[in-house]
Amino acid sequence: MTQTYEHRIAGLLNLNSRQVANTIQLLDGGATVPFIARYRKEATNQLDEVQISAIRDTYQKLQELDKRREAILKSISEQGKLTPELQKKIEAADTLTDLEDLYLPYKPKRKTRATIAIERGLEPLANLLFDQKERDPERVAERYLSDAVPTVADALQGARDILAERVSEDTDARQRIRNIFEREAIIRAVVKKNKETEGVKFKDYFDFAEPLRRVPSHRLLAIRRGEAEGFLSVSISPDEDAAVERLQRQFVSFRATPACQDQVELAVRDGYKRLLKPSIETEFDNLSKQKADQEAIRIFADNLRQLLLSSPLGQKRVLAIDPGYRTGCKVVVLDAQGNLLTDTVIHLFMSDSAKQQATFTVLKLVQQHHIEAIAIGNGTAGRETEDFVRSLTFSHTVSIFVVSEQGASVYSASDVAREEFPDKDVTVRGAVSIGRRLMDPLAELVKIDPKSIGVGQYQHDVDQGDLKKSLDGIVESCVNQVGVSLNTASAHLLRYVSGLGPQLANNIVQFRAQNGPFSSRDQLKKVPRLGPKAYEQCAGFLRIDGARNPLDNSAVHPESYAVVEKMASDLNTTVADLIKRPELRKQIKPERYVTQTIGLPTLRDILAELEKPGRDPREPLSDFEYDARIRTMEDLHEGMVLNGVVTNVTAFGAFVDIGVKQDGLVHISQLSHQFVKDPRDVVRVHQKVQVKVTEVDMARKRIALTMKL
């Protein structure tokens, strides 16, 4: 508490205190993480988004810690029990756990066995036992008998209750037991009586024991799910005798009289079993769950980033097909901006005549709308529909892609989809989503709750608040990393742009509808409620294709336009020519344009942007085809080498779509010939890979794969 926030955070994160101080100042001033990382590199000495986010989160936690510290000091002071020594300890506490330990003896509590004993006047007897000098405690206990304490045994039991609570609330004792839990605690799971059949999916944990510190996150979350669903009983504890022995060494004096020693030992054991162990067990239960949540959320966030930054087709005319057997395949035509032009249904599996009609329909739509690419959903009947499309002969080159349908049904039934297409049913909306995902995965996937996209691990079991915060941060980061077209972006995409949010995003879309396309970034200042701060935060991430000022279609921030114009002026040319002619840019010496506010990091970013204004950082889209020999799991056999696409990466391996509607698992041990600590070091979501089938388990619908070819 004596240190300033910047020094405390700098120490915790191993950063320079000035970097931290400047970052905190920017955050307090309303700057977003993407803005600070991209446009305030001089202030932060080029901290990246991860470091800035860590500063923000640590700053918030320290503020919450100090708020709790003040509340505790106030509570103890109002009780008249705040001594200078206690206040010093509270002010020095640097974790919430330490604070709560110090507060525990003073925390208002409901009636306990100890408080009842104190009310019955047994505290002096407890103190006498704790001094451990009395040779005959039973004789002394007779003095404390009353209507409420009728026997000596009752008096001694009450005194021990007081001591047991005293032991459980002792700061050193709690830390000792914490240390034991941290080193030696075992997590155990057993199946509940008569739940063996119903809970068979948790069979691996019917009689399970493992050191808590070694349990991987996915295993712990699986155990906790089994507990939550009522199939498993779970406990966390170290060896009881060893823990009690440690406490007795602390509380039992080597000079104690035998009679007092017996009483204190009984109190210590009771304090551990009844009070201290359950308290620390709950603490470690929560702590281990929190760590498992953090790992699962980190994996989900990394997968989501990779998915959102998947290669886009770009602005092309697309025909999208949502395959289906009984109800037919929904077909939509989208223009280069993703607008729906027409929709229909084709039937491939009813009759030969229906299939012939489908052929005629697709060929006509491709010809009539000058289709450049066809997107086919990878769900039910996807492989058969892909075969049909690839069998057609088009009059011009048409690229064919299989697109993941994961989450498309969630979008099609959402308020966003209903608002976009109020007169269309969910099947048409789903087909539109498939087509748009091919054109720009990021712009389309932001409309879907990330938890429905299918790249997580136990995402419904983790803390939902932490999950949402992390995933929203990833979406915001990706949107701002890529940049957004101001004249075509939906309100749902614009809301993630730095400095905007839902209200300003809607205001931009309404302004665009009333006044036509934006011709300059400066026009943003006319959007209702979009003030100077919001403009500063968002302008650099918004692109205007064909703007009068070419810098409006780049990542150069308007605040830096003047320096670019000075560069052009010094070379007797225009900004447009500076962008077009690399020989001119090579003549620029960035050191000449350094000012108090613009340093070399920003100038280098500007020059890099002038080389290719508004460039998309995502990789170009590549073609991919599944093996034509396989359609279902029945077509697989051990030893087959197949092409596949990584659909999900977890702590224990990667799931790969090989075109049989059931993803196969490449266990972490099968990802590489070298040792792999983290699957994300080897594979990423949407990566094209080659795998070999090692096992096909038809009964459990499991496919084992290896990348050790």
C-alpha positions, -999 to +999 in steps of 0.1 A: +000+000+000+030+023+005+041+018-031+024+035-060+004+013-084+030+016-112+058+004-090+038-025-077+027-035-112+061-031-126+075-054-100+048-080-105+051-080-143+088-074-146+083-041-166+097-006-164+077+016-140+076+044-165+060+021-191+034+011-166+027+046-154+022+058-190+000+029-198-022+034-167-025+071-176-037+062-211-062+036-197-075+060-172-079+085-200-102+061-219-078+046-244-084+010-255-058-017-255-056-020-294-052+018-296-024+020-271-006-009-287-009+005-322-007+043-318+011+050-285+043+030-288+065+059-277+046+062-245+047+025-236+081+017-252+064-006-276+044-028-252+022-053-271-015-060-265-007-089-241+015-068-219-010-039-219-038-062-210-018-076-182-012-041-168-049-033-171-060-065-153-033-062-126-043-025-121-079-035-116-070-063-092-048-040-071-076-014-069-100-041-058-075-053-032-070-018-018-108-013-017-111-045+004-082-034+026-100-002+034-132-020+043-114-044+066-096-016+084-128+002+089-146-029+102-119-038+128-116-001+138-153+001+144-150-029+167-123-010+187-098-038+180-074-022+155-039-021+171-010-003+154+007-038+149-025-053+132-029-022+110+007-025+099+002-061+089-030-053+070-014-025+051+015-047+042-006-076+030-002-080-008-028-107-016-065-111-009-058-144+009-034-127+034-059-099+040-088-124+047-066-144+070-058-113+091-095-104+091-108-138+100-107-135+138-125-102+136-150-111+109-186-109+122-198-145+122-229-165+130-231-185+162-204-213+163-196-238+189-168-215+201-189-184+204-215-204+224-188-216+247-175-180+252-211-169+260-211-196+287-180-181+303-155-208+292-129-186+276-108-183+308-107-221+309-097-222+273-069-198+280-057-219+310-056-250+288-037-231+261-011-220+287-005-258+292+008-254+328-022-267+348-017-302+362-053-310+368-076-293+342-106-313+353-104-299+388-102-263+375-131-270+351-154-276+380-153-239+387-171-232+353-201-255+358-235-240+354-270-248+341-256-244+306-225-264+314-236-292+337-205-314+336-168-312+336-167-330+303-190-302+289-167-275+303-136-291+287-154-297+254-165-260+253-129-249+261-116-271+233-141-257+209-128-222+216-092-234+211-102-253+179-116-221+164-085-202+175-063-227+157-083-225+126-081-187+125-044-185+133-026-168+103+005-190+106-015-222+110-035-215+079-004-208+059+012-240+071-018-261+060-019-242+027+017-251+021+009-288+028-020-287+005+001-271-022+028-297-020+009-329-010-028-326-016-044-355-035-076-350-055-098-381-053-129-390-072-152-420-067-185-429-083-216-424-063-236-454-053-258-468-081-245-442-106-221-465-125-244-471-155-258-437-158-225-420-154-205-443-176-189-414-196-170-405-164-158-441-160-121-430-160-128-412-127-148-439-108-118-446-086-094-418-093-065-402-073-037-379-084-016-352-068-036-319-073-005-300-085-001-324-114-037-327-126-040-311-161-068-285-166-089-307-189-089-336-165-098-314-135-127-298-155-139-333-165-139-344-128-158-313-118-183-318-145-189-353-132-194-340-097-218-312-109-239-338-128-242-359-097-221-389-107-188-384-087-179-375-052-147-354-051-124-345-023-090-327-020-067-333+010-032-342+021-024-369+047-044-360+078-019-372+104+009-353+088-011-321+087-022-325+123+014-332+134+025-299+118-001-280+137+006-298+170+043-288+167+031-252+164+005-252+193+016-279+218+044-268+241+072-292+248+069-280+284+032-288+286+017-308+314+004-342+302-032-334+310-031-300+292-012-315+263-039-341+258-066-313+257-047-291+233-039-320+210-076-329+209-085-293+201-059-290+174-071-322+157-107-311+159-097-276+147-080-291+117-107-317+108-138-297+115-128-261+106-093-256+090-093-285+065-127-278+050-118-241+047-085-247+030-100-275+009-127-251-004-099-226-010-079-251-031-110-264-048-117-228-060-080-221-067-075-253-088-108-246-106-097-211-113-064-223-127-081-249-149-106-222-160-077-199-170-060-226-190-092-236-207-100-200-215-065-194-228-068-223-251-103-212-263-090-176-268-060-188-289-083-210-310-108-182-314-081-158-325-069-183-352-104-189-364-113-152-366-081-145-385-088-173-410-080-166-446-107-146-463-118-150-499-124-113-502-150-094-521-161-119-546-195-130-560-204-162-541-230-189-544-235-206-511-251-240-504-264-253-471-267-290-478-296-313-468-311-346-477-348-346-470-356-308-472-331-301-500-301-279-503-306-242-496-289-221-522-282-183-520-264-159-543-244-130-527-228-100-544-193-090-537-204-070-506-222-100-491-257-087-500-284-114-507-295-113-543-316-144-546-323-178-529-338-211-539-338-248-530-323-277-550-329-314-544-300-338-551-313-370-534-350-373-544-348-385-580-327-382-612-350-356-626-347-335-595-309-338-597-310-327-634-331-297-624-306-289-596-278-290-622-297-266-645-304-243-615-268-241-603-253-236-638-279-209-645-272-190-613-234-192-618-237-179-653-263-152-646-246-137-616-210-142-628-202-163-597-166-165-588-167-190-559-190-216-544-192-222-506-206-255-494-214-262-458-197-292-442-227-305-423-251-333-432-249-342-470-219-319-473-196-344-490-222-355-514-231-319-523-194-311-528-192-341-552-222-328-572-208-293-575-173-306-585-189-327-612-204-297-630-188-280-659-189-242-657-184-217-685-157-199-665-134-206-636-152-211-603-134-219-571-151-244-548-147-244-510-161-264-481-169-241-452-175-250-415-211-247-404-203-246-367-225-219-351-244-211-384-277-224-369-271-202-338-267-171-361-297-180-383-320-181-353-305-149-336-319-114-333-291-102-356-301-126-384-338-117-379-329-080-381-309-086-413-334-109-430-368-104-414-386-120-444-364-151-447-365-184-428-336-198-408-324-221-436-318-191-460-301-172-432-278-202-425-268-204-462-261-167-462-238-171-432-219-200-449-213-178-480-202-147-459-179-169-438-160-177-469-158-141-480-148-127-446-147-151-416-141-123-391-170-101-402-194-130-400-182-148-369-184-117-347-222-121-350-221-154-332-216-160-295-180-173-294-191-202-272-212-216-301-183-216-326-170-249-313-133-242-307-133-244-269-126-270-242-152-273-214-163-238-222-196-243-204-179-254-172-155-224-168-163-191-152-186-174-177-177-139-167-140-145-172-147-164-204-168-135-219-142-109-209-114-129-225-133-137-257-146-102-262-110-090-258-099-114-285-127-103-309-118-067-303-081-074-309-088-093-342-112-067-355-088-039-349-058-058-362-075-064-395-093-031-398-129-024-408-144-011-440-164+019-428-189+018-457-197-019-457-193-031-421-223-042-401-232-025-368-223-058-351-187-056-365-183-019-359-192-023-322-158-040-317-138-012-332-117+006-307-136+034-290-171+026-304-194+001-289-231-008-297-246+027-296-220+045-317-219+015-341-256+019-347-253+056-351-226+052-378-248+027-397-278+051-395-257+081-405-244+060-435-280+051-445-292+087-443-262+104-459-247+078-482-212+063-480-184+081-461-160+098-483-135+107-455-127+098-420-133+134-410-170+129-416-171+106-386-171+138-365-206+144-378-220+111-364-243+119-334-225+114-301-192+105-317-170+129-298-133+138-301-122+109-278-142+083-297-128+097-330-093+095-317-097+059-306-116+046-337-104+065-367-071+046-374-089+013-375-116+023-400-109+021-438-126+040-466-120+025-500-118+051-527-115+080-503-103+114-515-073+111-491-056+078-498-045+077-461-082+072-452-078+037-465-048+029-444-038+023-408-021+057-406-039+076-379-053+111-389-032+126-361-001+116-383-014+128-416+006+160-413+039+142-410+031+121-442+022+153-460+055+168-449+073+137-462+056+142-496+062+179-496+099+174-489+101+152-520+080+176-541+053+150-546+018+141-534+008+116-508-008+094-536+025+093-555+044+086-523+022+055-519+025+044-555+063+049-560+086+029-538+117+048-551+103+079-534+097+062-501+133+048-501+145+084-500+127+092-467+149+094-436+125+088-407+149+103-382+142+137-397+105+136-387+109+127-351+090+151-328+081+152-291+050+131-298+060+110-328+090+088-325+108+062-347+084+033-338+054+053-352+074+066-382+084+030-391+048+019-388+038+048-411+064+039-437+054+002-436+018+012-441+026+034-471+041+003-488+007-014-489-021+008-474-049-011-458-033-044-463-050-074-448-027-092-423-045-125-429-030-152-450-044-157-485-070-185-489-059-218-504-078-246-520-085-279-502-101-312-510-110-342-488-100-377-500-126-388-526-124-424-513-141-417-479-175-405-469-183-422-436-164-439-408-171-472-424-148-462-453-118-457-429-092-483-421-059-482-402-029-470-421-049-446-444-031-413-450-056-385-455-058-347-458-076-329-430-084-296-414-077-288-377-110-279-361-100-275-325-069-275-304-070-286-268-045-293-240-044-330-249-042-328-287-059-316-318-092-326-335-090-329-373-119-330-398-111-357-425-145-355-442-165-382-424-187-360-402-168-372-371-135-354-362-105-376-354-082-369-325-044-365-329-032-370-293-005-347-281+019-376-282+011-381-319+016-345-331+053-348-338+083-371-336+097-345-311+084-340-276+054-316-276+046-297-244+018-276-259-002-287-290-005-250-300+033-251-307+026-275-336-009-269-349-035-241-352-072-240-360-080-242-397-045-255-405-044-280-434-026-312-422-019-347-434-027-375-409-027-413-407-055-433-393-043-455-363-076-467-349-113-466-358-137-473-328-171-476-344-189-484-311-177-452-294-175-432-327-139-424-321-111-420-347-074-420-336-050-402-359-013-395-360+008-368-377+039-389-373+041-399-409 
